[in-house]
Amino acid sequence: MALNLNAWDRAPRRVAIDSRRVRVGWFRTMDPHNMIGVTRAFQDRLALLVVPPEAAGPAAERAMAMAADATNGAGPAAVLAATGIDADAEDDART
């Protein structure tokens, strides 16, 4: 699992999930709020879009469909913006 170091309070190197230990990589160059990276056993890499929980259902569905489209090359922030989801809403709520 790969996460942005600046977006989390703690940075454990491994986390327990069921009976397994999952290695966590911390990076400063990833989108801090809208993406989680996952690498599977054979080095297949996936980028998972994180849709803010306050996003409206229809917009969230459009964002997930857009992110899953193999022909779409837009990054996480662009996908959320294209579907009308405010990616900075969580940051605004914290200040």
Biopython code that builds the backbone (N, CA, C, O; Angstrom):
import numpy as np
from Bio.PDB.StructureBuilder import StructureBuilder

atoms = [
    (1, "MET", "N", (0.848, -1.150, 0.000)),
    (1, "MET", "CA", (0.000, 0.000, 0.000)),
    (1, "MET", "C", (0.905, 1.227, 0.000)),
    (1, "MET", "O", (1.927, 1.235, 0.686)),
    (2, "ALA", "N", (0.554, 2.248, -0.745)),
    (2, "ALA", "CA", (1.325, 3.487, -0.811)),
    (2, "ALA", "C", (0.404, 4.660, -0.488)),
    (2, "ALA", "O", (-0.685, 4.785, -1.048)),
    (3, "LEU", "N", (0.853, 5.502, 0.413)),
    (3, "LEU", "CA", (0.072, 6.655, 0.860)),
    (3, "LEU", "C", (0.953, 7.896, 0.897)),
    (3, "LEU", "O", (2.180, 7.797, 0.928)),
    (4, "ASN", "N", (0.322, 9.056, 0.894)),
    (4, "ASN", "CA", (1.065, 10.307, 1.012)),
    (4, "ASN", "C", (1.375, 10.557, 2.484)),
    (4, "ASN", "O", (0.469, 10.580, 3.317)),
    (5, "LEU", "N", (2.632, 10.739, 2.798)),
    (5, "LEU", "CA", (3.086, 10.919, 4.178)),
    (5, "LEU", "C", (2.470, 12.139, 4.852)),
    (5, "LEU", "O", (2.172, 12.099, 6.046)),
    (6, "ASN", "N", (2.278, 13.217, 4.105)),
    (6, "ASN", "CA", (1.769, 14.459, 4.690)),
    (6, "ASN", "C", (0.291, 14.391, 5.066)),
    (6, "ASN", "O", (-0.184, 15.234, 5.827)),
    (7, "ALA", "N", (-0.438, 13.418, 4.555)),
    (7, "ALA", "CA", (-1.886, 13.361, 4.776)),
    (7, "ALA", "C", (-2.283, 12.529, 5.999)),
    (7, "ALA", "O", (-3.470, 12.414, 6.301)),
    (8, "TRP", "N", (-1.319, 11.953, 6.699)),
    (8, "TRP", "CA", (-1.625, 11.050, 7.808)),
    (8, "TRP", "C", (-0.915, 11.493, 9.076)),
    (8, "TRP", "O", (0.178, 12.057, 9.018)),
    (9, "ASP", "N", (-1.538, 11.238, 10.224)),
    (9, "ASP", "CA", (-0.941, 11.586, 11.511)),
    (9, "ASP", "C", (0.181, 10.627, 11.901)),
    (9, "ASP", "O", (1.178, 11.033, 12.497)),
    (10, "ARG", "N", (0.007, 9.344, 11.555)),
    (10, "ARG", "CA", (0.993, 8.316, 11.880)),
    (10, "ARG", "C", (1.479, 7.676, 10.589)),
    (10, "ARG", "O", (0.786, 7.703, 9.571)),
    (11, "ALA", "N", (2.678, 7.100, 10.638)),
    (11, "ALA", "CA", (3.238, 6.469, 9.443)),
    (11, "ALA", "C", (3.797, 5.082, 9.782)),
    (11, "ALA", "O", (5.014, 4.898, 9.782)),
    (12, "PRO", "N", (2.927, 4.105, 10.070)),
    (12, "PRO", "CA", (3.448, 2.762, 10.359)),
    (12, "PRO", "C", (4.035, 2.125, 9.106)),
    (12, "PRO", "O", (3.568, 2.390, 7.999)),
    (13, "ARG", "N", (5.044, 1.296, 9.270)),
    (13, "ARG", "CA", (5.670, 0.620, 8.134)),
    (13, "ARG", "C", (4.865, -0.606, 7.709)),
    (13, "ARG", "O", (4.950, -1.040, 6.560)),
    (14, "ARG", "N", (4.089, -1.161, 8.630)),
    (14, "ARG", "CA", (3.230, -2.316, 8.330)),
    (14, "ARG", "C", (1.936, -2.176, 9.116)),
    (14, "ARG", "O", (1.915, -1.602, 10.205)),
    (15, "VAL", "N", (0.855, -2.708, 8.552)),
    (15, "VAL", "CA", (-0.433, -2.742, 9.248)),
    (15, "VAL", "C", (-0.975, -4.169, 9.184)),
    (15, "VAL", "O", (-0.726, -4.896, 8.223)),
    (16, "ALA", "N", (-1.714, -4.555, 10.212)),
    (16, "ALA", "CA", (-2.316, -5.887, 10.250)),
    (16, "ALA", "C", (-3.693, -5.840, 9.619)),
    (16, "ALA", "O", (-4.524, -5.004, 9.975)),
    (17, "ILE", "N", (-3.930, -6.744, 8.678)),
    (17, "ILE", "CA", (-5.241, -6.887, 8.045)),
    (17, "ILE", "C", (-5.578, -8.364, 8.095)),
    (17, "ILE", "O", (-4.920, -9.184, 7.455)),
    (18, "ASP", "N", (-6.617, -8.699, 8.866)),
    (18, "ASP", "CA", (-6.950, -10.095, 9.146)),
    (18, "ASP", "C", (-5.703, -10.769, 9.713)),
    (18, "ASP", "O", (-5.159, -10.293, 10.710)),
    (19, "SER", "N", (-5.248, -11.832, 9.127)),
    (19, "SER", "CA", (-4.090, -12.546, 9.660)),
    (19, "SER", "C", (-2.801, -12.192, 8.920)),
    (19, "SER", "O", (-1.789, -12.873, 9.088)),
    (20, "ARG", "N", (-2.823, -11.148, 8.114)),
    (20, "ARG", "CA", (-1.649, -10.768, 7.319)),
    (20, "ARG", "C", (-1.101, -9.417, 7.743)),
    (20, "ARG", "O", (-1.811, -8.585, 8.309)),
    (21, "ARG", "N", (0.170, -9.221, 7.456)),
    (21, "ARG", "CA", (0.821, -7.931, 7.676)),
    (21, "ARG", "C", (1.041, -7.307, 6.304)),
    (21, "ARG", "O", (1.620, -7.937, 5.419)),
    (22, "VAL", "N", (0.585, -6.086, 6.127)),
    (22, "VAL", "CA", (0.700, -5.391, 4.842)),
    (22, "VAL", "C", (1.732, -4.283, 4.986)),
    (22, "VAL", "O", (1.668, -3.474, 5.912)),
    (23, "ARG", "N", (2.678, -4.256, 4.066)),
    (23, "ARG", "CA", (3.724, -3.227, 4.064)),
    (23, "ARG", "C", (3.140, -1.922, 3.530)),
    (23, "ARG", "O", (2.400, -1.917, 2.546)),
    (24, "VAL", "N", (3.478, -0.826, 4.187)),
    (24, "VAL", "CA", (3.008, 0.496, 3.776)),
    (24, "VAL", "C", (4.204, 1.338, 3.356)),
    (24, "VAL", "O", (5.185, 1.457, 4.091)),
    (25, "GLY", "N", (4.109, 1.920, 2.164)),
    (25, "GLY", "CA", (5.131, 2.844, 1.688)),
    (25, "GLY", "C", (4.603, 4.264, 1.797)),
    (25, "GLY", "O", (3.441, 4.528, 1.490)),
    (26, "TRP", "N", (5.444, 5.159, 2.228)),
    (26, "TRP", "CA", (5.042, 6.549, 2.437)),
    (26, "TRP", "C", (5.778, 7.447, 1.451)),
    (26, "TRP", "O", (7.004, 7.398, 1.346)),
    (27, "PHE", "N", (5.018, 8.266, 0.733)),
    (27, "PHE", "CA", (5.587, 9.119, -0.306)),
    (27, "PHE", "C", (5.040, 10.536, -0.180)),
    (27, "PHE", "O", (3.901, 10.725, 0.246)),
    (28, "ARG", "N", (5.819, 11.504, -0.537)),
    (28, "ARG", "CA", (5.367, 12.900, -0.523)),
    (28, "ARG", "C", (4.896, 13.362, -1.897)),
    (28, "ARG", "O", (4.307, 14.438, -2.005)),
    (29, "THR", "N", (5.137, 12.582, -2.948)),
    (29, "THR", "CA", (4.813, 13.005, -4.307)),
    (29, "THR", "C", (3.433, 12.548, -4.771)),
    (29, "THR", "O", (2.995, 12.944, -5.851)),
    (30, "MET", "N", (2.744, 11.738, -3.996)),
    (30, "MET", "CA", (1.405, 11.266, -4.371)),
    (30, "MET", "C", (0.365, 12.329, -4.046)),
    (30, "MET", "O", (0.589, 13.202, -3.208)),
    (31, "ASP", "N", (-0.770, 12.240, -4.722)),
    (31, "ASP", "CA", (-1.911, 13.089, -4.385)),
    (31, "ASP", "C", (-2.273, 12.783, -2.929)),
    (31, "ASP", "O", (-2.592, 11.637, -2.612)),
    (32, "PRO", "N", (-2.230, 13.782, -2.033)),
    (32, "PRO", "CA", (-2.389, 13.487, -0.610)),
    (32, "PRO", "C", (-3.785, 13.070, -0.165)),
    (32, "PRO", "O", (-3.922, 12.430, 0.877)),
    (33, "HIS", "N", (-4.814, 13.409, -0.914)),
    (33, "HIS", "CA", (-6.165, 13.147, -0.428)),
    (33, "HIS", "C", (-7.009, 12.284, -1.334)),
    (33, "HIS", "O", (-8.034, 11.763, -0.896)),
    (34, "ASN", "N", (-6.619, 12.116, -2.564)),
    (34, "ASN", "CA", (-7.516, 11.488, -3.524)),
    (34, "ASN", "C", (-7.008, 10.192, -4.123)),
    (34, "ASN", "O", (-7.616, 9.673, -5.059)),
    (35, "MET", "N", (-5.899, 9.649, -3.605)),
    (35, "MET", "CA", (-5.376, 8.426, -4.199)),
    (35, "MET", "C", (-4.643, 7.578, -3.171)),
    (35, "MET", "O", (-3.944, 8.089, -2.296)),
    (36, "ILE", "N", (-4.821, 6.271, -3.300)),
    (36, "ILE", "CA", (-4.070, 5.280, -2.550)),
    (36, "ILE", "C", (-3.478, 4.333, -3.582)),
    (36, "ILE", "O", (-4.178, 3.910, -4.502)),
    (37, "GLY", "N", (-2.215, 3.996, -3.447)),
    (37, "GLY", "CA", (-1.579, 3.058, -4.358)),
    (37, "GLY", "C", (-1.510, 1.675, -3.733)),
    (37, "GLY", "O", (-1.283, 1.546, -2.530)),
    (38, "VAL", "N", (-1.705, 0.647, -4.537)),
    (38, "VAL", "CA", (-1.647, -0.736, -4.061)),
    (38, "VAL", "C", (-0.790, -1.534, -5.040)),
    (38, "VAL", "O", (-0.970, -1.440, -6.254)),
    (39, "THR", "N", (0.137, -2.315, -4.507)),
    (39, "THR", "CA", (0.934, -3.225, -5.325)),
    (39, "THR", "C", (0.640, -4.635, -4.843)),
    (39, "THR", "O", (0.766, -4.931, -3.655)),
    (40, "ARG", "N", (0.250, -5.501, -5.763)),
    (40, "ARG", "CA", (-0.057, -6.881, -5.412)),
    (40, "ARG", "C", (1.202, -7.737, -5.466)),
    (40, "ARG", "O", (2.271, -7.252, -5.834)),
    (41, "ALA", "N", (1.079, -8.978, -5.108)),
    (41, "ALA", "CA", (2.222, -9.891, -4.963)),
    (41, "ALA", "C", (3.137, -9.928, -6.180)),
    (41, "ALA", "O", (4.355, -9.988, -6.014)),
    (42, "PHE", "N", (2.610, -9.894, -7.373)),
    (42, "PHE", "CA", (3.435, -9.978, -8.565)),
    (42, "PHE", "C", (3.738, -8.608, -9.156)),
    (42, "PHE", "O", (3.992, -8.487, -10.354)),
    (43, "GLN", "N", (3.712, -7.586, -8.322)),
    (43, "GLN", "CA", (4.053, -6.221, -8.704)),
    (43, "GLN", "C", (3.046, -5.554, -9.627)),
    (43, "GLN", "O", (3.368, -4.551, -10.263)),
    (44, "ASP", "N", (1.829, -6.091, -9.712)),
    (44, "ASP", "CA", (0.764, -5.386, -10.424)),
    (44, "ASP", "C", (0.415, -4.159, -9.593)),
    (44, "ASP", "O", (0.169, -4.270, -8.392)),
    (45, "ARG", "N", (0.393, -2.998, -10.225)),
    (45, "ARG", "CA", (0.117, -1.766, -9.488)),
    (45, "ARG", "C", (-1.271, -1.249, -9.808)),
    (45, "ARG", "O", (-1.702, -1.244, -10.962)),
    (46, "LEU", "N", (-1.959, -0.817, -8.773)),
    (46, "LEU", "CA", (-3.283, -0.219, -8.905)),
    (46, "LEU", "C", (-3.260, 1.137, -8.218)),
    (46, "LEU", "O", (-2.621, 1.302, -7.180)),
    (47, "ALA", "N", (-3.948, 2.092, -8.790)),
    (47, "ALA", "CA", (-4.157, 3.391, -8.142)),
    (47, "ALA", "C", (-5.643, 3.479, -7.847)),
    (47, "ALA", "O", (-6.469, 3.408, -8.757)),
    (48, "LEU", "N", (-5.979, 3.633, -6.582)),
    (48, "LEU", "CA", (-7.373, 3.693, -6.166)),
    (48, "LEU", "C", (-7.789, 5.132, -5.911)),
    (48, "LEU", "O", (-7.134, 5.851, -5.156)),
    (49, "LEU", "N", (-8.869, 5.545, -6.535)),
    (49, "LEU", "CA", (-9.412, 6.882, -6.317)),
    (49, "LEU", "C", (-10.145, 6.914, -4.987)),
    (49, "LEU", "O", (-10.926, 6.012, -4.686)),
    (50, "VAL", "N", (-9.901, 7.932, -4.201)),
    (50, "VAL", "CA", (-10.619, 8.123, -2.938)),
    (50, "VAL", "C", (-11.630, 9.238, -3.162)),
    (50, "VAL", "O", (-11.256, 10.393, -3.368)),
    (51, "VAL", "N", (-12.917, 8.887, -3.122)),
    (51, "VAL", "CA", (-13.989, 9.866, -3.290)),
    (51, "VAL", "C", (-14.382, 10.349, -1.896)),
    (51, "VAL", "O", (-14.692, 9.529, -1.032)),
    (52, "PRO", "N", (-14.376, 11.662, -1.658)),
    (52, "PRO", "CA", (-14.741, 12.167, -0.340)),
    (52, "PRO", "C", (-16.135, 11.685, 0.068)),
    (52, "PRO", "O", (-17.046, 11.673, -0.761)),
    (53, "PRO", "N", (-16.315, 11.289, 1.322)),
    (53, "PRO", "CA", (-17.604, 10.753, 1.760)),
    (53, "PRO", "C", (-18.756, 11.741, 1.632)),
    (53, "PRO", "O", (-19.915, 11.332, 1.561)),
    (54, "GLU", "N", (-18.456, 13.027, 1.601)),
    (54, "GLU", "CA", (-19.529, 14.029, 1.489)),
    (54, "GLU", "C", (-19.976, 14.257, 0.043)),
    (54, "GLU", "O", (-20.890, 15.044, -0.203)),
    (55, "ALA", "N", (-19.346, 13.581, -0.907)),
    (55, "ALA", "CA", (-19.724, 13.730, -2.322)),
    (55, "ALA", "C", (-21.129, 13.172, -2.552)),
    (55, "ALA", "O", (-21.507, 12.159, -1.963)),
    (56, "ALA", "N", (-21.895, 13.839, -3.410)),
    (56, "ALA", "CA", (-23.242, 13.368, -3.756)),
    (56, "ALA", "C", (-23.145, 12.034, -4.491)),
    (56, "ALA", "O", (-22.209, 11.816, -5.260)),
    (57, "GLY", "N", (-24.095, 11.155, -4.261)),
    (57, "GLY", "CA", (-24.099, 9.818, -4.846)),
    (57, "GLY", "C", (-23.902, 9.784, -6.353)),
    (57, "GLY", "O", (-23.008, 9.086, -6.831)),
    (58, "PRO", "N", (-24.716, 10.524, -7.127)),
    (58, "PRO", "CA", (-24.548, 10.478, -8.577)),
    (58, "PRO", "C", (-23.166, 10.960, -9.037)),
    (58, "PRO", "O", (-22.591, 10.384, -9.961)),
    (59, "ALA", "N", (-22.635, 12.000, -8.409)),
    (59, "ALA", "CA", (-21.305, 12.495, -8.776)),
    (59, "ALA", "C", (-20.244, 11.466, -8.412)),
    (59, "ALA", "O", (-19.298, 11.263, -9.172)),
    (60, "ALA", "N", (-20.387, 10.814, -7.263)),
    (60, "ALA", "CA", (-19.439, 9.777, -6.846)),
    (60, "ALA", "C", (-19.459, 8.615, -7.836)),
    (60, "ALA", "O", (-18.407, 8.077, -8.179)),
    (61, "GLU", "N", (-20.640, 8.228, -8.294)),
    (61, "GLU", "CA", (-20.757, 7.144, -9.277)),
    (61, "GLU", "C", (-20.070, 7.523, -10.593)),
    (61, "GLU", "O", (-19.382, 6.698, -11.195)),
    (62, "ARG", "N", (-20.258, 8.775, -11.040)),
    (62, "ARG", "CA", (-19.599, 9.227, -12.272)),
    (62, "ARG", "C", (-18.079, 9.226, -12.109)),
    (62, "ARG", "O", (-17.350, 8.844, -13.025)),
    (63, "ALA", "N", (-17.606, 9.659, -10.934)),
    (63, "ALA", "CA", (-16.166, 9.690, -10.684)),
    (63, "ALA", "C", (-15.582, 8.280, -10.697)),
    (63, "ALA", "O", (-14.520, 8.056, -11.277)),
    (64, "MET", "N", (-16.261, 7.339, -10.068)),
    (64, "MET", "CA", (-15.758, 5.964, -10.037)),
    (64, "MET", "C", (-15.753, 5.353, -11.439)),
    (64, "MET", "O", (-14.817, 4.641, -11.801)),
    (65, "ALA", "N", (-16.800, 5.629, -12.230)),
    (65, "ALA", "CA", (-16.860, 5.112, -13.602)),
    (65, "ALA", "C", (-15.745, 5.724, -14.442)),
    (65, "ALA", "O", (-15.115, 5.026, -15.237)),
    (66, "MET", "N", (-15.497, 7.014, -14.273)),
    (66, "MET", "CA", (-14.444, 7.687, -15.026)),
    (66, "MET", "C", (-13.072, 7.129, -14.636)),
    (66, "MET", "O", (-12.224, 6.907, -15.499)),
    (67, "ALA", "N", (-12.857, 6.904, -13.345)),
    (67, "ALA", "CA", (-11.579, 6.378, -12.869)),
    (67, "ALA", "C", (-11.353, 4.949, -13.357)),
    (67, "ALA", "O", (-10.213, 4.547, -13.591)),
    (68, "ALA", "N", (-12.419, 4.187, -13.511)),
    (68, "ALA", "CA", (-12.304, 2.789, -13.949)),
    (68, "ALA", "C", (-12.157, 2.646, -15.458)),
    (68, "ALA", "O", (-11.834, 1.561, -15.944)),
    (69, "ASP", "N", (-12.386, 3.710, -16.201)),
    (69, "ASP", "CA", (-12.282, 3.676, -17.660)),
    (69, "ASP", "C", (-10.810, 3.616, -18.076)),
    (69, "ASP", "O", (-10.058, 4.566, -17.855)),
    (70, "ALA", "N", (-10.409, 2.506, -18.673)),
    (70, "ALA", "CA", (-9.003, 2.303, -19.053)),
    (70, "ALA", "C", (-8.501, 3.327, -20.069)),
    (70, "ALA", "O", (-7.293, 3.523, -20.198)),
    (71, "THR", "N", (-9.408, 3.981, -20.789)),
    (71, "THR", "CA", (-8.986, 4.974, -21.774)),
    (71, "THR", "C", (-8.812, 6.362, -21.167)),
    (71, "THR", "O", (-8.341, 7.278, -21.841)),
    (72, "ASN", "N", (-9.181, 6.520, -19.925)),
    (72, "ASN", "CA", (-9.086, 7.806, -19.250)),
    (72, "ASN", "C", (-7.704, 7.958, -18.624)),
    (72, "ASN", "O", (-7.278, 7.101, -17.850)),
    (73, "GLY", "N", (-7.015, 9.018, -18.946)),
    (73, "GLY", "CA", (-5.683, 9.254, -18.392)),
    (73, "GLY", "C", (-5.657, 10.347, -17.336)),
    (73, "GLY", "O", (-4.584, 10.762, -16.897)),
    (74, "ALA", "N", (-6.827, 10.813, -16.926)),
    (74, "ALA", "CA", (-6.898, 11.902, -15.945)),
    (74, "ALA", "C", (-6.464, 11.421, -14.568)),
    (74, "ALA", "O", (-6.734, 10.283, -14.184)),
    (75, "GLY", "N", (-5.798, 12.284, -13.837)),
    (75, "GLY", "CA", (-5.397, 11.980, -12.468)),
    (75, "GLY", "C", (-6.559, 12.151, -11.512)),
    (75, "GLY", "O", (-7.630, 12.600, -11.920)),
    (76, "PRO", "N", (-6.370, 11.801, -10.243)),
    (76, "PRO", "CA", (-7.456, 11.845, -9.262)),
    (76, "PRO", "C", (-8.126, 13.211, -9.129)),
    (76, "PRO", "O", (-9.354, 13.298, -9.139)),
    (77, "ALA", "N", (-7.340, 14.270, -9.007)),
    (77, "ALA", "CA", (-7.933, 15.604, -8.845)),
    (77, "ALA", "C", (-8.749, 16.002, -10.071)),
    (77, "ALA", "O", (-9.806, 16.620, -9.941)),
    (78, "ALA", "N", (-8.258, 15.648, -11.269)),
    (78, "ALA", "CA", (-8.981, 15.972, -12.502)),
    (78, "ALA", "C", (-10.287, 15.193, -12.607)),
    (78, "ALA", "O", (-11.292, 15.735, -13.066)),
    (79, "VAL", "N", (-10.287, 13.937, -12.190)),
    (79, "VAL", "CA", (-11.514, 13.125, -12.208)),
    (79, "VAL", "C", (-12.556, 13.749, -11.280)),
    (79, "VAL", "O", (-13.715, 13.908, -11.662)),
    (80, "LEU", "N", (-12.148, 14.097, -10.080)),
    (80, "LEU", "CA", (-13.095, 14.693, -9.131)),
    (80, "LEU", "C", (-13.617, 16.033, -9.643)),
    (80, "LEU", "O", (-14.810, 16.316, -9.532)),
    (81, "ALA", "N", (-12.742, 16.850, -10.197)),
    (81, "ALA", "CA", (-13.166, 18.150, -10.725)),
    (81, "ALA", "C", (-14.143, 17.981, -11.886)),
    (81, "ALA", "O", (-15.130, 18.710, -11.980)),
    (82, "ALA", "N", (-13.867, 17.017, -12.773)),
    (82, "ALA", "CA", (-14.726, 16.795, -13.942)),
    (82, "ALA", "C", (-16.127, 16.328, -13.546)),
    (82, "ALA", "O", (-17.083, 16.512, -14.300)),
    (83, "THR", "N", (-16.242, 15.731, -12.377)),
    (83, "THR", "CA", (-17.542, 15.230, -11.936)),
    (83, "THR", "C", (-18.205, 16.155, -10.911)),
    (83, "THR", "O", (-19.244, 15.822, -10.341)),
    (84, "GLY", "N", (-17.591, 17.313, -10.686)),
    (84, "GLY", "CA", (-18.193, 18.309, -9.805)),
    (84, "GLY", "C", (-17.973, 18.064, -8.328)),
    (84, "GLY", "O", (-18.681, 18.629, -7.494)),
    (85, "ILE", "N", (-16.996, 17.223, -7.989)),
    (85, "ILE", "CA", (-16.710, 16.936, -6.579)),
    (85, "ILE", "C", (-15.574, 17.849, -6.128)),
    (85, "ILE", "O", (-14.532, 17.924, -6.778)),
    (86, "ASP", "N", (-15.783, 18.538, -5.017)),
    (86, "ASP", "CA", (-14.784, 19.450, -4.475)),
    (86, "ASP", "C", (-13.768, 18.649, -3.674)),
    (86, "ASP", "O", (-14.043, 18.250, -2.542)),
    (87, "ALA", "N", (-12.598, 18.413, -4.252)),
    (87, "ALA", "CA", (-11.560, 17.616, -3.595)),
    (87, "ALA", "C", (-10.984, 18.334, -2.388)),
    (87, "ALA", "O", (-10.371, 17.693, -1.533)),
    (88, "ASP", "N", (-11.161, 19.637, -2.294)),
    (88, "ASP", "CA", (-10.610, 20.397, -1.175)),
    (88, "ASP", "C", (-11.606, 20.601, -0.048)),
    (88, "ASP", "O", (-11.293, 21.282, 0.928)),
    (89, "ALA", "N", (-12.795, 20.031, -0.156)),
    (89, "ALA", "CA", (-13.822, 20.240, 0.872)),
    (89, "ALA", "C", (-13.358, 19.762, 2.230)),
    (89, "ALA", "O", (-13.627, 20.415, 3.238)),
    (90, "GLU", "N", (-12.659, 18.626, 2.277)),
    (90, "GLU", "CA", (-12.173, 18.104, 3.550)),
    (90, "GLU", "C", (-11.137, 19.029, 4.126)),
    (90, "GLU", "O", (-11.137, 19.272, 5.333)),
    (91, "ASP", "N", (-10.225, 19.569, 3.280)),
    (91, "ASP", "CA", (-9.223, 20.512, 3.762)),
    (91, "ASP", "C", (-9.891, 21.768, 4.298)),
    (91, "ASP", "O", (-9.486, 22.291, 5.337)),
    (92, "ASP", "N", (-10.922, 22.262, 3.595)),
    (92, "ASP", "CA", (-11.636, 23.458, 4.031)),
    (92, "ASP", "C", (-12.294, 23.230, 5.380)),
    (92, "ASP", "O", (-12.318, 24.133, 6.216)),
    (93, "ALA", "N", (-12.832, 22.031, 5.606)),
    (93, "ALA", "CA", (-13.507, 21.727, 6.858)),
    (93, "ALA", "C", (-12.537, 21.675, 8.032)),
    (93, "ALA", "O", (-12.931, 21.924, 9.171)),
    (94, "ARG", "N", (-11.274, 21.353, 7.766)),
    (94, "ARG", "CA", (-10.276, 21.249, 8.831)),
    (94, "ARG", "C", (-9.790, 22.611, 9.295)),
    (94, "ARG", "O", (-9.303, 22.739, 10.418)),
    (95, "THR", "N", (-9.913, 23.642, 8.444)),
    (95, "THR", "CA", (-9.372, 24.953, 8.808)),
    (95, "THR", "C", (-10.408, 25.811, 9.468)),
    (95, "THR", "O", (-10.122, 26.949, 9.840)),
]
sb = StructureBuilder()
sb.init_structure("model")
sb.init_model(0)
sb.init_chain("A")
sb.init_seg("    ")
for serial, (resi, resn, name, xyz) in enumerate(atoms, 1):
    if name == "N":
        sb.init_residue(resn, " ", resi, " ")
    sb.init_atom(name, np.array(xyz, "f"), 0.0, 1.0, " ", f" {name:<3s}", serial, name[0])
structure = sb.get_structure()
